[in-house]
């Protein structure tokens, strides 16, 4: 699982990759804002069940160019299913956190996932992690502590759910590393969204609430945006190396602050920005060290997207 040098891609391709990456992460952030809106009226499990169906539509379009229905059949089903379940748990924890926290606060904790991948890679995959990346990971954790206040008085269920989401996301990426190059993106994403539907279904059925038109619209758009964001990110990594695409995942922080301010009236504190800067800075440094040492990068671990150019 290797990543070609960034300069190996022609400049127009890099430009398309950047545009697709920015569009992808805007799709994710907009979908998250819609989920937060819908969660004020509907259980998160009901939202997840309905949304997963809409999210599969762009994935069906993506599969057209890679073998049709055969592209949905995983070659290593046990690993792909394990990764799908872990990412589904990540998504459900994150969406519950969005219902309880300002988007920017939840995002800042979720973006611990690339930092946690560093620790998990050393503990569970036997990878060598040097002092530079361990230091960067410690800086990222410090940033999260600053955001939730060092006295821990501000910690609540939403913070714990966001941290659980980051943990599940990091674990799913480690499984994806084990999967390697042998699976299509269509298979990985199909298993992801069906896993979300399966895990959410019992809670959705038990807590089902009548749908009004506005809530259904938010859920449908959120699902289409989630699926479109995943498809756009796959296309971006076809145009340029993941080392070019990966840093743009942090653009979601800006959208979270903007949506939080304009839609939900959340006013970020100066300490939030300080903590964000530490989390983003440490994450970017880890991405750079991964690129220098191994040629692969942690791309969207909290979302479960493809690593480097592995999945197609």
SEPA-930315 format. One record per residue (C-alpha): residue number from 1; x, y, z. Coordinates in nm, 4 decimals. Example, Ala and Ser with C-alpha at 12.3 -4.5 7.8 and 13.67 -1.06 7.14 Angstrom:
BEGIN
+-----+----------+----------+----------+
:   n :        X :        Y :        Z :
+-----+----------+----------+----------+
:   1 :   1.2300 :  -0.4500 :   0.7800 :
:   2 :   1.3670 :  -0.1060 :   0.7140 :
+-----+----------+----------+----------+
This chain:
BEGIN
+-----+----------+----------+----------+
:   n :        X :        Y :        Z :
+-----+----------+----------+----------+
:   1 :   0.0000 :   0.0000 :   0.0000 :
:   2 :   0.2102 :   0.2849 :  -0.1294 :
:   3 :   0.1558 :   0.6430 :  -0.2194 :
:   4 :   0.3167 :   0.7970 :  -0.5230 :
:   5 :   0.5065 :   1.1252 :  -0.4783 :
:   6 :   0.2870 :   1.4302 :  -0.5002 :
:   7 :   0.4907 :   1.5773 :  -0.7833 :
:   8 :   0.4345 :   1.2642 :  -0.9928 :
:   9 :   0.0761 :   1.3742 :  -1.0569 :
:  10 :   0.0284 :   1.6425 :  -1.3255 :
:  11 :  -0.0739 :   1.9864 :  -1.2038 :
:  12 :  -0.4282 :   1.9746 :  -1.3537 :
:  13 :  -0.4881 :   1.6401 :  -1.1814 :
:  14 :  -0.3696 :   1.7823 :  -0.8501 :
:  15 :  -0.6041 :   2.0774 :  -0.8969 :
:  16 :  -0.8968 :   1.8427 :  -0.9606 :
:  17 :  -0.8011 :   1.6344 :  -0.6573 :
:  18 :  -0.7936 :   1.9409 :  -0.4316 :
:  19 :  -1.1302 :   2.0600 :  -0.5642 :
:  20 :  -1.2829 :   1.7139 :  -0.5121 :
:  21 :  -1.1366 :   1.6900 :  -0.1616 :
:  22 :  -1.2716 :   2.0302 :  -0.0609 :
:  23 :  -1.6118 :   1.9406 :  -0.2072 :
:  24 :  -1.6034 :   1.6068 :  -0.0267 :
:  25 :  -1.5360 :   1.7551 :   0.3159 :
:  26 :  -1.7934 :   2.0288 :   0.2577 :
:  27 :  -2.0454 :   1.7515 :   0.1841 :
:  28 :  -1.9568 :   1.5769 :   0.5108 :
:  29 :  -1.9801 :   1.8952 :   0.7177 :
:  30 :  -2.3109 :   2.0005 :   0.5626 :
:  31 :  -2.4518 :   1.6525 :   0.6196 :
:  32 :  -2.3415 :   1.6663 :   0.9830 :
:  33 :  -2.5208 :   1.9982 :   1.0310 :
:  34 :  -2.8388 :   1.8467 :   0.8833 :
:  35 :  -2.8058 :   1.5454 :   1.1130 :
:  36 :  -2.7795 :   1.7817 :   1.4099 :
:  37 :  -3.0950 :   1.9602 :   1.2945 :
:  38 :  -3.2846 :   1.6347 :   1.2448 :
:  39 :  -3.1660 :   1.4979 :   1.5823 :
:  40 :  -3.3747 :   1.7640 :   1.7571 :
:  41 :  -3.6853 :   1.5818 :   1.6298 :
:  42 :  -3.5845 :   1.2215 :   1.5598 :
:  43 :  -3.3776 :   0.9515 :   1.7352 :
:  44 :  -3.0244 :   0.9262 :   1.5979 :
:  45 :  -3.0795 :   0.5579 :   1.5137 :
:  46 :  -3.3827 :   0.6437 :   1.3009 :
:  47 :  -3.1819 :   0.9117 :   1.1211 :
:  48 :  -2.8945 :   0.6683 :   1.0622 :
:  49 :  -3.1215 :   0.3953 :   0.9239 :
:  50 :  -3.2967 :   0.6258 :   0.6782 :
:  51 :  -2.9826 :   0.8123 :   0.5835 :
:  52 :  -2.7831 :   0.4979 :   0.5015 :
:  53 :  -3.0298 :   0.4126 :   0.2267 :
:  54 :  -2.9931 :   0.7535 :   0.0618 :
:  55 :  -2.6136 :   0.7402 :   0.1055 :
:  56 :  -2.5949 :   0.4193 :  -0.0974 :
:  57 :  -2.7259 :   0.5925 :  -0.4106 :
:  58 :  -2.3981 :   0.7751 :  -0.4929 :
:  59 :  -2.2086 :   0.4536 :  -0.4083 :
:  60 :  -2.4159 :   0.2700 :  -0.6715 :
:  61 :  -2.3107 :   0.5345 :  -0.9233 :
:  62 :  -1.9464 :   0.4924 :  -0.8188 :
:  63 :  -1.9651 :   0.1167 :  -0.8777 :
:  64 :  -2.0708 :   0.1626 :  -1.2398 :
:  65 :  -1.7124 :   0.2263 :  -1.3455 :
:  66 :  -1.5514 :  -0.0581 :  -1.1513 :
:  67 :  -1.7390 :  -0.3709 :  -1.2509 :
:  68 :  -2.1016 :  -0.3051 :  -1.1586 :
:  69 :  -2.2585 :  -0.5303 :  -0.8972 :
:  70 :  -1.9448 :  -0.7472 :  -0.8736 :
:  71 :  -1.7647 :  -0.4476 :  -0.7237 :
:  72 :  -1.9779 :  -0.4841 :  -0.4086 :
:  73 :  -1.8428 :  -0.8328 :  -0.3306 :
:  74 :  -1.5495 :  -0.8129 :  -0.0851 :
:  75 :  -1.2559 :  -1.0475 :  -0.1346 :
:  76 :  -1.1816 :  -1.0573 :   0.2396 :
:  77 :  -1.5331 :  -1.0382 :   0.3857 :
:  78 :  -1.4368 :  -1.0868 :   0.7529 :
:  79 :  -1.1960 :  -0.7933 :   0.7548 :
:  80 :  -1.4227 :  -0.5727 :   0.5437 :
:  81 :  -1.7165 :  -0.6481 :   0.7753 :
:  82 :  -1.5048 :  -0.5760 :   1.0851 :
:  83 :  -1.4012 :  -0.2463 :   0.9357 :
:  84 :  -1.7624 :  -0.1672 :   0.8406 :
:  85 :  -1.8899 :  -0.2366 :   1.1919 :
:  86 :  -1.6161 :  -0.0273 :   1.3550 :
:  87 :  -1.6813 :   0.2632 :   1.1201 :
:  88 :  -2.0566 :   0.2334 :   1.1738 :
:  89 :  -2.0030 :   0.2540 :   1.5502 :
:  90 :  -1.7788 :   0.5561 :   1.4898 :
:  91 :  -2.0492 :   0.7254 :   1.2836 :
:  92 :  -2.3303 :   0.6568 :   1.5320 :
:  93 :  -2.1215 :   0.7819 :   1.8245 :
:  94 :  -2.0272 :   1.0944 :   1.6288 :
:  95 :  -2.3864 :   1.1693 :   1.5297 :
:  96 :  -2.4996 :   1.1331 :   1.8901 :
:  97 :  -2.2224 :   1.3716 :   1.9906 :
:  98 :  -2.3442 :   1.6245 :   1.7310 :
:  99 :  -2.6855 :   1.6198 :   1.8982 :
: 100 :  -2.5294 :   1.7128 :   2.2345 :
: 101 :  -2.2329 :   1.9366 :   2.1478 :
: 102 :  -2.1541 :   2.2306 :   1.9219 :
: 103 :  -2.0250 :   2.0955 :   1.5911 :
: 104 :  -1.6824 :   2.2532 :   1.6390 :
: 105 :  -1.6347 :   2.0894 :   1.9804 :
: 106 :  -1.7356 :   1.7480 :   1.8483 :
: 107 :  -1.5117 :   1.7811 :   1.5422 :
: 108 :  -1.2108 :   1.8801 :   1.7474 :
: 109 :  -1.2371 :   1.5589 :   1.9513 :
: 110 :  -1.3181 :   1.3424 :   1.6484 :
: 111 :  -0.9995 :   1.4647 :   1.4840 :
: 112 :  -0.8065 :   1.2809 :   1.7497 :
: 113 :  -0.8608 :   0.9768 :   1.5268 :
: 114 :  -0.5504 :   1.0267 :   1.3074 :
: 115 :  -0.3505 :   1.0807 :   1.6271 :
: 116 :  -0.4937 :   0.7648 :   1.7843 :
: 117 :  -0.3967 :   0.5713 :   1.4712 :
: 118 :  -0.0347 :   0.6427 :   1.5659 :
: 119 :  -0.0805 :   0.4763 :   1.9045 :
: 120 :  -0.2876 :   0.1865 :   1.7697 :
: 121 :  -0.0367 :   0.1183 :   1.4916 :
: 122 :   0.2374 :   0.0770 :   1.7503 :
: 123 :   0.0305 :  -0.1266 :   1.9964 :
: 124 :  -0.1653 :  -0.3553 :   1.7647 :
: 125 :   0.0119 :  -0.3566 :   1.4262 :
: 126 :   0.3673 :  -0.3652 :   1.5576 :
: 127 :   0.4708 :  -0.0568 :   1.3617 :
: 128 :   0.7693 :   0.1466 :   1.4717 :
: 129 :   0.6602 :   0.4900 :   1.5955 :
: 130 :   0.9382 :   0.7384 :   1.6685 :
: 131 :   0.9536 :   1.0062 :   1.9339 :
: 132 :   0.8440 :   1.2777 :   1.6891 :
: 133 :   0.5043 :   1.1225 :   1.6239 :
: 134 :   0.4564 :   1.0313 :   1.9904 :
: 135 :   0.5272 :   1.3951 :   2.0771 :
: 136 :   0.2801 :   1.5135 :   1.8144 :
: 137 :   0.0177 :   1.2755 :   1.9550 :
: 138 :   0.0752 :   1.4164 :   2.3058 :
: 139 :   0.0331 :   1.7703 :   2.1710 :
: 140 :  -0.2964 :   1.6695 :   2.0092 :
: 141 :  -0.4281 :   1.5277 :   2.3359 :
: 142 :  -0.3240 :   1.8490 :   2.5085 :
: 143 :  -0.5310 :   2.0421 :   2.2569 :
: 144 :  -0.8398 :   1.8375 :   2.3389 :
: 145 :  -0.7847 :   1.8907 :   2.7118 :
: 146 :  -0.7697 :   2.2649 :   2.6567 :
: 147 :  -1.0986 :   2.2558 :   2.4668 :
: 148 :  -1.2828 :   2.0668 :   2.7411 :
: 149 :  -1.0982 :   2.2600 :   3.0170 :
: 150 :  -0.8215 :   2.1066 :   3.2275 :
: 151 :  -1.0444 :   2.0804 :   3.5369 :
: 152 :  -1.2737 :   1.8423 :   3.3431 :
: 153 :  -1.5829 :   2.0241 :   3.4771 :
: 154 :  -1.7124 :   2.0706 :   3.1237 :
: 155 :  -1.6929 :   1.7045 :   3.0227 :
: 156 :  -2.0277 :   1.5442 :   2.9512 :
: 157 :  -2.1799 :   1.2570 :   2.7568 :
: 158 :  -2.1291 :   1.4376 :   2.4252 :
: 159 :  -1.7519 :   1.4618 :   2.4814 :
: 160 :  -1.7316 :   1.0933 :   2.5749 :
: 161 :  -1.9310 :   0.9955 :   2.2649 :
: 162 :  -1.7038 :   1.2046 :   2.0420 :
: 163 :  -1.3982 :   1.0379 :   2.1951 :
: 164 :  -1.5581 :   0.6964 :   2.1428 :
: 165 :  -1.6187 :   0.7928 :   1.7801 :
: 166 :  -1.2540 :   0.8891 :   1.7368 :
: 167 :  -1.1451 :   0.5603 :   1.8946 :
: 168 :  -1.3696 :   0.3491 :   1.6713 :
: 169 :  -1.2562 :   0.5516 :   1.3689 :
: 170 :  -0.8898 :   0.4921 :   1.4459 :
: 171 :  -0.9514 :   0.1203 :   1.4985 :
: 172 :  -1.1365 :   0.0989 :   1.1657 :
: 173 :  -0.8428 :   0.2576 :   0.9871 :
: 174 :  -0.6044 :   0.0036 :   1.1405 :
: 175 :  -0.8271 :  -0.2751 :   1.0052 :
: 176 :  -0.8269 :  -0.0993 :   0.6677 :
: 177 :  -0.4469 :  -0.1074 :   0.6756 :
: 178 :  -0.4690 :  -0.4857 :   0.7140 :
: 179 :  -0.7108 :  -0.5063 :   0.4219 :
: 180 :  -0.4600 :  -0.3309 :   0.1969 :
: 181 :  -0.5022 :  -0.2991 :  -0.1782 :
: 182 :  -0.7306 :  -0.5923 :  -0.2492 :
: 183 :  -1.0751 :  -0.4342 :  -0.2147 :
: 184 :  -1.2756 :  -0.1890 :  -0.4214 :
: 185 :  -1.4070 :   0.1317 :  -0.2700 :
: 186 :  -1.7555 :   0.0214 :  -0.3756 :
: 187 :  -1.7321 :  -0.2937 :  -0.1611 :
: 188 :  -1.5913 :  -0.1068 :   0.1392 :
: 189 :  -1.8530 :   0.1689 :   0.1239 :
: 190 :  -2.1407 :  -0.0711 :   0.0561 :
: 191 :  -2.0508 :  -0.2745 :   0.3654 :
: 192 :  -2.0112 :   0.0484 :   0.5642 :
: 193 :  -2.3588 :   0.1827 :   0.4930 :
: 194 :  -2.5286 :  -0.1547 :   0.5281 :
: 195 :  -2.3491 :  -0.1968 :   0.8643 :
: 196 :  -2.4818 :   0.1411 :   0.9769 :
: 197 :  -2.8343 :   0.0380 :   0.8773 :
: 198 :  -2.8086 :  -0.3004 :   1.0518 :
: 199 :  -2.6703 :  -0.1596 :   1.3780 :
: 200 :  -2.9160 :   0.1306 :   1.3845 :
: 201 :  -3.2257 :  -0.0729 :   1.2899 :
: 202 :  -3.3218 :  -0.2144 :   1.6357 :
: 203 :  -3.3017 :   0.1245 :   1.8072 :
: 204 :  -3.4750 :   0.2938 :   1.5150 :
: 205 :  -3.7672 :   0.0507 :   1.5210 :
: 206 :  -3.8099 :   0.0702 :   1.8994 :
: 207 :  -3.7908 :   0.4481 :   1.9120 :
: 208 :  -3.9541 :   0.5299 :   1.5779 :
: 209 :  -4.1177 :   0.8714 :   1.5526 :
: 210 :  -4.3481 :   0.9975 :   1.2769 :
: 211 :  -4.1635 :   1.1796 :   1.0000 :
: 212 :  -4.2582 :   1.5296 :   0.8928 :
: 213 :  -4.1582 :   1.6643 :   0.5542 :
: 214 :  -3.8851 :   1.8928 :   0.6833 :
: 215 :  -3.7117 :   1.6216 :   0.8862 :
: 216 :  -3.7298 :   1.3772 :   0.5955 :
: 217 :  -3.5739 :   1.6393 :   0.3676 :
: 218 :  -3.2833 :   1.6925 :   0.6095 :
: 219 :  -3.2255 :   1.3181 :   0.6432 :
: 220 :  -3.2439 :   1.2558 :   0.2682 :
: 221 :  -3.0051 :   1.5408 :   0.1873 :
: 222 :  -2.7689 :   1.4296 :   0.4650 :
: 223 :  -2.7594 :   1.0773 :   0.3219 :
: 224 :  -2.7013 :   1.1942 :  -0.0340 :
: 225 :  -2.4267 :   1.4283 :   0.0855 :
: 226 :  -2.2602 :   1.1534 :   0.2908 :
: 227 :  -2.2549 :   0.9184 :  -0.0055 :
: 228 :  -2.1472 :   1.1929 :  -0.2462 :
: 229 :  -1.8684 :   1.2978 :  -0.0100 :
: 230 :  -1.7362 :   0.9418 :   0.0036 :
: 231 :  -1.7518 :   0.9101 :  -0.3750 :
: 232 :  -1.5801 :   1.2460 :  -0.4275 :
: 233 :  -1.2992 :   1.1474 :  -0.1930 :
: 234 :  -1.2423 :   0.8225 :  -0.3808 :
: 235 :  -1.2264 :   1.0201 :  -0.7069 :
: 236 :  -0.9849 :   1.2678 :  -0.5475 :
: 237 :  -0.7422 :   0.9898 :  -0.4541 :
: 238 :  -0.7572 :   0.8655 :  -0.8122 :
: 239 :  -0.6375 :   1.2032 :  -0.9370 :
: 240 :  -0.3525 :   1.2616 :  -0.6904 :
: 241 :  -0.1722 :   1.0926 :  -0.4008 :
: 242 :  -0.3456 :   1.0851 :  -0.0641 :
: 243 :  -0.0621 :   1.2960 :   0.0764 :
: 244 :  -0.2045 :   1.5791 :  -0.1355 :
: 245 :  -0.5669 :   1.5104 :  -0.0401 :
: 246 :  -0.5372 :   1.4296 :   0.3322 :
: 247 :  -0.4578 :   1.7762 :   0.4760 :
: 248 :  -0.7840 :   1.9148 :   0.3386 :
: 249 :  -0.9830 :   1.7011 :   0.5834 :
: 250 :  -0.9152 :   1.9727 :   0.8396 :
: 251 :  -1.1234 :   2.2190 :   0.6355 :
: 252 :  -1.4178 :   2.0617 :   0.8169 :
: 253 :  -1.3112 :   2.2505 :   1.1297 :
: 254 :  -1.3789 :   2.5815 :   0.9536 :
: 255 :  -1.7178 :   2.4643 :   0.8290 :
: 256 :  -1.8066 :   2.3416 :   1.1778 :
: 257 :  -1.7345 :   2.6829 :   1.3280 :
: 258 :  -1.9242 :   2.8607 :   1.0495 :
: 259 :  -2.2305 :   2.6334 :   1.0579 :
: 260 :  -2.2310 :   2.6390 :   1.4371 :
: 261 :  -2.2350 :   3.0189 :   1.4386 :
: 262 :  -2.4863 :   3.0734 :   1.1560 :
: 263 :  -2.7292 :   2.7850 :   1.2143 :
: 264 :  -2.7055 :   2.6946 :   1.5829 :
: 265 :  -2.5861 :   3.0196 :   1.7408 :
: 266 :  -2.2715 :   2.8593 :   1.8893 :
: 267 :  -2.0027 :   3.1129 :   1.9762 :
: 268 :  -1.6587 :   2.9521 :   1.9895 :
: 269 :  -1.4306 :   3.0506 :   2.2757 :
: 270 :  -1.0665 :   3.1576 :   2.2302 :
: 271 :  -0.9586 :   2.8378 :   2.4098 :
: 272 :  -1.1457 :   2.6323 :   2.1505 :
: 273 :  -0.9360 :   2.7879 :   1.8747 :
: 274 :  -0.6148 :   2.7264 :   2.0706 :
: 275 :  -0.7066 :   2.3620 :   2.1226 :
: 276 :  -0.8131 :   2.3268 :   1.7593 :
: 277 :  -0.4794 :   2.4671 :   1.6435 :
: 278 :  -0.2933 :   2.2083 :   1.8510 :
: 279 :  -0.5076 :   1.9185 :   1.7267 :
: 280 :  -0.4834 :   2.0259 :   1.3619 :
: 281 :  -0.1127 :   2.1040 :   1.3851 :
: 282 :  -0.0279 :   1.7708 :   1.5448 :
: 283 :  -0.2462 :   1.5853 :   1.2946 :
: 284 :  -0.0795 :   1.7550 :   0.9987 :
: 285 :   0.2644 :   1.6804 :   1.1395 :
: 286 :   0.1753 :   1.3121 :   1.1806 :
: 287 :   0.0506 :   1.3044 :   0.8205 :
: 288 :   0.3817 :   1.4495 :   0.7056 :
: 289 :   0.5863 :   1.2019 :   0.9105 :
: 290 :   0.3801 :   0.9108 :   0.7770 :
: 291 :   0.4426 :   1.0323 :   0.4233 :
: 292 :   0.8169 :   1.0686 :   0.4824 :
: 293 :   0.8642 :   0.7338 :   0.6577 :
: 294 :   0.6265 :   0.4941 :   0.4816 :
: 295 :   0.4582 :   0.6685 :   0.1917 :
: 296 :   0.1069 :   0.6091 :   0.3311 :
: 297 :  -0.1081 :   0.8561 :   0.5175 :
: 298 :  -0.4059 :   0.8452 :   0.7518 :
: 299 :  -0.6882 :   0.9818 :   0.5393 :
: 300 :  -1.0115 :   1.0644 :   0.7154 :
: 301 :  -0.9802 :   0.7995 :   0.9865 :
: 302 :  -1.2890 :   0.9301 :   1.1624 :
: 303 :  -1.4879 :   0.8913 :   0.8427 :
: 304 :  -1.3514 :   0.5582 :   0.7310 :
: 305 :  -1.2400 :   0.6665 :   0.3876 :
: 306 :  -0.9764 :   0.4903 :   0.1836 :
: 307 :  -0.6125 :   0.5015 :   0.2949 :
: 308 :  -0.3648 :   0.6327 :   0.0389 :
: 309 :  -0.4599 :   0.4930 :  -0.3040 :
: 310 :  -0.5490 :   0.1485 :  -0.1746 :
: 311 :  -0.9200 :   0.1085 :  -0.2426 :
: 312 :  -1.0823 :   0.1700 :  -0.5773 :
+-----+----------+----------+----------+
